[in-house]
Amino acid sequence: MLTATVAERGQVTIPKTLRDRLGIKPATVLEFSVKNGVLTAVKAVQSDPVAAVTGCLQTGRRTDDWMAELRGKP
């Protein structure tokens, strides 16, 4: 079992072997939860900004129609 000590400011260093194994790098966002006295940390799912806006215009036109218009085809 790996251990870490909580610093005065509440900070904990995740052991390197765990960081490597879980792909935790600088700037990785972790979400914490507590259930039945057990503290759990999971990597937060970062939303893709492109996926968030895909399909938001809802123009009712197919991609093929747009491409044909842009290419000057009837």
Secondary structure, DSSP 8 states (H G I E B T S, - for coil): -------TTS-----HHHHHHHT--TT--EEEEEETTEEEEEE-----HHHHHTT-S--S--HHHHHHHHTT--
